[in-house]
Amino acid sequence: MRIFSIAKPYYRCGLQVEAQRDGMGDRAGADSTPPGWPGQLWLEGKTMVHLLDEQSRPTHMPRGPAKRTGPGFLNPAMAPARTRSVMLLNDALEHEWLTQADKSVRVLDALCSTGVRVRRWRNEIPSQYQERLRITANDLDKFALDWAQASHAAHPPKKEIHHLPEEDRYGNHASQNFDNGLNFRQLDARIAMIETGYQWIDVDPFGSPVQFLDSALQGLSRVGVLEITATDTAALTGSSSSSQARRYGAKGIVDVYAHDDAVRLLLATVATAAARLDKAITPLLALFDGHHVRISCLVKTSREQASNIGENIGWRIREDDVPYRFVQHPTPEQVKRGSGPLWIGPLWNKEIASRMTEEKAIQLCQPDSNEVDTFIAQGLTWDEHDVEYSTRELRRSVRYISQAADLMSREHLLLNLDSLPKWAGVGGAPKIEKLISSLCDSGYSAARIPDIEPLLATDAPFEIVLEQVREHASSPK
Ligand SMILES: C[S@@+](CC[C@H](N)C(=O)[O-])C[C@H]1O[C@@H](n2cnc3c(N)ncnc32)[C@H](O)[C@@H]1O
C-alpha cells in the first residue's frame, strides 16, 4: 500500500508526465507535491477534503453559486448533490436494479475536479459493494487532478481495492490504471466517456452540459445511469431567452413554474438526444436545487421505446381555470402562454426515491464519533457545532424526497403555496403542512417538493385544493 502523509507527500509525477506525453491521458501517480498542498481540511459526508488555503472555510449550509470557480475550487453548495449521488449509486448496488449482484459496475466521473465525488463513492458506499465498483475519475485540469490524487493517497478507502484490468471498447486495457480503486484520467471528457462502455456516468461541468451530452449517451453501455448537473439556470428557466432558444431550442415563462420547467427542459433535451441514438430515458430523480438542476436517468438502448419519445414531450400552458395544463401539440395561441418543449412524463422513480430517506443519508454518510476523532487527529478542526450542522445538512440533502416519491413518479398538479390565495380569493395561504394534511385527510395524496419555494404536489382536483385553501386560509397580515 502506498503511504501518503499530509506533511510529507509522496507520489510519482514522472509516470504521469510520460503518459501525457504519449497522449494517453494516463495518470499512474506523481512524485511531487501539488502547489498549495495540503491546504486546509474539511469534512464532506465521511470524506476528508483538502481545500485550497485561499478558499474560505465553508459554512454547513451554503446556498447559491460559488464565488470562485477556478481550478481546484470545491463548491460546497454541491455537497447535497454529491450526497444524493452516493445514495443513488449505493441504491443501485443494494437493490440490484442496474446489474446483477456478481457483476461489476463501471463508473465514470467525467469532470471530477478534485475528486470529492469519486472519493465519497469509495469511502461511503458500504465495503461489501466496493470490489464491484470500477471507478474512473477524469478531468482535463492537471492541478485539480493532482489534488484529487494526493487526497486519495492521503486518505485512502478503509479497504484496499485491487482491480484487474478488463477489456475496454478498443480491445485492450490501456485506459485503466487503478490506484487503490480509482483510475485517474486526464482527458477531454468527451474522449474519456467513450473509452469504454460505462454503466454510470456523471457529468458535472461549469454551466451547460449540452456539449457533453452526445458523448455521455454514447459512452453508456446498453443500460446505464446518466447523472447531469446544469448550472446555466438562466437559460433553462428562460430568464435568458436567447440562450434558452439557442442552447435548448425552447421558450420559457419566468413564473412560479420556472424551476420545474428548467428540470423538465433538461430532461427533454437529454431524452431527445438519447432518442437520436436509439436510446430511451427513465428519470430516477430530477431536482432544482438552489442554483442548479440535477437529473439522474436510467438510459436503455431500445428503438421501440426511443420511438415513443413524443408521448413524454409537450408544453406547459398557463390557463385561466387551473394554473397550467400539459399539452402535446399546442396551438399558436397556446404557445404564447406556454413554456416548452418540456418533458411532461414522470420525474422520479417511485421505489428508488422512496428509499432516499434522511435516515439512509445519515446511515451512509455520517461519520461516527470514532471516525470524527480519527479525522481530528489527522488535523481536522471540527467541534460539536460542526457535527450538528453537518448532520442537518445531510438530512436537508434528501428532505421531502421520500414523502413526495409517489406523486413525483406519476401525474400530479404542482402548486406554489404563495400563489394560491389569489386563486382562492382569500387574503393569506394556510400553512403548507396544514394544507397537505387536510388534502390527505380528504383521501388525496399531497406532499411538499424539495425546492427553496413552498411547492406542493397533489393529485386532488384544483377546485378541491381551492376549497381547502379557503377553509384554512390565514388572515392577511
Ligand atoms: C464544476 S467542476 C466539477 C466539480 C466536481 N464534479 C465536484 O463535484 O467537485 C467542472 C470541472 O470540469 C473540468 N473540465 C472543463 N472542461 C472539461 C473537459 N472538456 N474535459 C474534462 N474536464 C473538463 C474543469 O477542469 C473542472 O474541474
Ligand as a Chemical Component Dictionary entry (heavy atoms), coordinates in Angstrom:
data_LIG
# 
_chem_comp.id                   LIG 
_chem_comp.type                 NON-POLYMER 
_chem_comp.pdbx_formal_charge   0 
_chem_comp.three_letter_code    LIG 
# 
loop_
_chem_comp_atom.comp_id 
_chem_comp_atom.atom_id 
_chem_comp_atom.alt_atom_id 
_chem_comp_atom.type_symbol 
_chem_comp_atom.charge 
_chem_comp_atom.model_Cartn_x 
_chem_comp_atom.model_Cartn_y 
_chem_comp_atom.model_Cartn_z 
_chem_comp_atom.pdbx_ordinal 
LIG C1  C1  C 0  -17.919 22.058 -11.795 1  
LIG S1  S1  S 1  -16.328 21.328 -11.870 2  
LIG C2  C2  C 0  -16.596 19.675 -11.384 3  
LIG C3  C3  C 0  -16.879 19.519 -9.936  4  
LIG C4  C4  C 0  -16.814 18.109 -9.433  5  
LIG N1  N1  N 0  -17.667 17.204 -10.185 6  
LIG C5  C5  C 0  -17.158 18.037 -7.959  7  
LIG O1  O1  O 0  -18.218 17.511 -7.565  8  
LIG O2  O2  O -1 -16.351 18.542 -7.163  9  
LIG C6  C6  C 0  -16.045 21.214 -13.580 10 
LIG C7  C7  C 0  -14.737 20.562 -13.951 11 
LIG O3  O3  O 0  -14.744 20.322 -15.349 12 
LIG C8  C8  C 0  -13.419 20.360 -15.816 13 
LIG N2  N2  N 0  -13.498 20.480 -17.287 14 
LIG C9  C9  C 0  -13.951 21.531 -18.014 15 
LIG N3  N3  N 0  -13.965 21.199 -19.329 16 
LIG C10 C10 C 0  -13.550 19.914 -19.413 17 
LIG C11 C11 C 0  -13.404 18.993 -20.487 18 
LIG N4  N4  N 0  -13.698 19.356 -21.744 19 
LIG N5  N5  N 0  -12.982 17.759 -20.217 20 
LIG C12 C12 C 0  -12.677 17.370 -18.942 21 
LIG N6  N6  N 0  -12.804 18.199 -17.893 22 
LIG C13 C13 C 0  -13.235 19.451 -18.116 23 
LIG C14 C14 C 0  -12.811 21.514 -15.073 24 
LIG O4  O4  O 0  -11.402 21.375 -15.005 25 
LIG C15 C15 C 0  -13.478 21.369 -13.699 26 
LIG O5  O5  O 0  -12.650 20.679 -12.811 27 
# 
loop_
_chem_comp_bond.comp_id 
_chem_comp_bond.atom_id_1 
_chem_comp_bond.atom_id_2 
_chem_comp_bond.value_order 
_chem_comp_bond.pdbx_ordinal 
LIG C1  S1  SING 1  
LIG S1  C2  SING 2  
LIG S1  C6  SING 3  
LIG C2  C3  SING 4  
LIG C3  C4  SING 5  
LIG C4  N1  SING 6  
LIG C4  C5  SING 7  
LIG C5  O1  DOUB 8  
LIG C5  O2  SING 9  
LIG C6  C7  SING 10 
LIG C7  O3  SING 11 
LIG C7  C15 SING 12 
LIG O3  C8  SING 13 
LIG C8  N2  SING 14 
LIG C8  C14 SING 15 
LIG N2  C9  SING 16 
LIG N2  C13 SING 17 
LIG C9  N3  DOUB 18 
LIG N3  C10 SING 19 
LIG C10 C11 SING 20 
LIG C10 C13 DOUB 21 
LIG C11 N4  SING 22 
LIG C11 N5  DOUB 23 
LIG N5  C12 SING 24 
LIG C12 N6  DOUB 25 
LIG N6  C13 SING 26 
LIG C14 O4  SING 27 
LIG C14 C15 SING 28 
LIG C15 O5  SING 29 
# 
